[in-house]
Amino acid sequence: MCGINGIIQFGGSKSMHDPLNKMNNALSHRGPDSEGSFHHNSVSLGHRRLSIIDTSNNGNQPMFSQNKRYCIVFNGEVYNYKELKKTHLADHPFTTETDTEVVLAMFIKYGLDCLQHFNGMFAFVVYDTESQGTIIVRDRLGIKPLYYYRDDNKLIFSSELRAILKSGLVSKELDKAYLAEYLRQQTVADPNTIIKNIKTLLPGHYIKSFKQKININRYYEFKVEANSNNSPEPIKDIHKKVKEKFLNAVELRMRADVSFGAFLSGGIDSSAVVAGMSTVQTNAVETFSIIFDDPEFSEDKYAQIIAKKYNTNHHKLLLKSTDLLDSLPEAMSAMDHPGGDGINSYLVSKVTRNEGVKMALSGLGGDELFAGYSLFNRIYNLKNKSTRINWAPQFIKDVAAKALDSRHEISKTKIAEFLRLKNWNTSEVHDILRSTFSKKQIHALLNTQYTFPSSTSLNTNTHTLSEISLLEYDSYLKHVLLRDADQMSMAHGLEIRVPFLDHNLIEYVLQLPDSVKFPHTPKKLLVDSLGELIPSEIVNRPKMGFTFPWKNWLKTDLKANVESKLESLGNRAYFSSEAIQQLWKGFLNSSKDVSWSRIWSLVALEWWLQENDIL
């Protein structure tokens, strides 16, 4: 796990030593173990290393092929590198034990076809000094970030958006067109960002730069077979395959030459990961749980059940409310792209890294793959009712929507948005349920032109749950949870690995029909597949989540800071100061249509803009 940077000039070869050094310095937290750079004609590559596999200096980057023709900078892990060495590269004269060298050797042997063989999370760049062509790749799911800026003279890319800004080669200009999207979902979806002309390379895509020409192509895409009439496999066979694929995903992600462990909250997903780790190895697993002195927020008793069952070396990390408040400024400074979440991830990563661990497995992605959120049931039921709702004339639905809007409650506002839909599809319903602000509120808040992203939907008959899984992946998981996990863990030099996002596991589960996956009980398919590995006390426990009393803090400890940030945001020409103050007053008066998360998303945006000197 590392950080990569690069600058490619078109039609020129000015010295880029200074801009590249600035970018490398901006990523020092991602790679505290070593730093390297390479300059050749019009191409400059930079790297910061967090050594996980082969921690010797032999693994430092940039790394070169034996004949020095090819150069690679690599961020992430290819977990099946040992298998690839045996099956595809038996005659290759390796000089390191790194997966980076395997990636480079595979690329030299197979070209871009090598990507079909990799199981991992990664963003990497290969430069051919002979042809002077460059390939820039991002993993299938976009677990590892890759940002880029392009104009007529250059292409700049990096693991972090802020590093591109630090280069001094790009103007710090807010892209106002995506403010509405940020307010709607507390983030901006790729390929766009909050900064003008800085994009993200889409997951499963690569950039090919050659002779001043740039092409972006896709090499991978998840698909769900629409309206499949195929009979499912026997349920016992399905359970066996899910278990095998999950355990294999866990085992691959345990490859490391440094101390590692697992986050253990005591929920189904983290418990499954710890159960898997304990199943595939004989050594006791190192587990880490966050506990609170306030039992209302503590999941300690559930984590203890799993720790005892699998005899783990369990570490209970006590956090007090004041710990978050004290860490808030540094956590906000660590945020690479503005968002309304992520502070929890920062704290968990901080205390885990302080225990001497450089890598941890997480249960991230389990909810999205196995229908763990309540919205799976809600969307499924709403889709079944859509025919009856659409039968009503639109003017009647509009009248009902207006009446609901007057109630000034979040739930009623969302129902009003449903009623205003002309033609329902799963994607539009999902967008409403996942929204922070309503479109009506956004219209009042913004004094600028904006658009909302268009919705597409598979509208399958047998794979509605898989469709929702893909929508969750392409929104909340990818742009909020994965982004937060990366930026907040790497702020402390901690690598997080996510077995539930193994593409082989995902591909298999997605093609299963709703009848097999419906969550009649919590994550039924996963729980039934793992059987006795997960105790019933964990399966039937209330879903709590990792949270803090934000609502009270915004009205007390953080009130002065919040008011200052809201006032500053309101002074920006593209926001309505009056609308912001109305929201704030509504929140202070406990209005049902102004939650703390709505207020915080505005505060987080202004905090980030100030932190990064964005006008």
Secondary structure, DSSP 8 states (H G I E B T S, - for coil): -EEEEEEEESS-----HHHHHHHHHHTTTT-BSEEEEEEETTEEEEEEE---SS-SGGG-SSEE-TTS-EEEEEEEEETTHHHHHHHT-TT-------HHHHHHHHHHHHGGGGGGG--EEEEEEEEETTTTEEEEEE-TT--S--EEEE-SSEEEEESSHHHHHHTSSS---B-GGGHHHHHHHSS--TT--SBTTEEE--TTEEEEEETTEEEEEE-------TT-------HHHHHHHHHHHHHHHHHHTT--SS-EEEE--SSHHHHHHHHHHHHH-SS--EEEEEEESSTTT--HHHHHHHHHHTT-EEEEEEE-HHHHHHHHHHHHHT-SS--S--HHHHHHHHHHHTTT-SEEE--TTHHHHTT-SHHHHHHHHHHHHHHHHHHS-HHHHHHHHHHHHTT--HHHHHHHHHHH-SS--HHHHHHHHH-SS-HHHHHHHB-S------------SS-HHHHHHHHHIIIIIIIIIHHHHHHHHHTTT-EEE-GGG-HHHHHHHHTS-HHHH--SSTTHHHHHHHGGGS-HHHHTS----S---HHHHHHTTTHHHHHHHHHHHHTSTTB-HHHHHHHHHHHHTT-TT--HHHHHHHHHHHHHHHHTT--
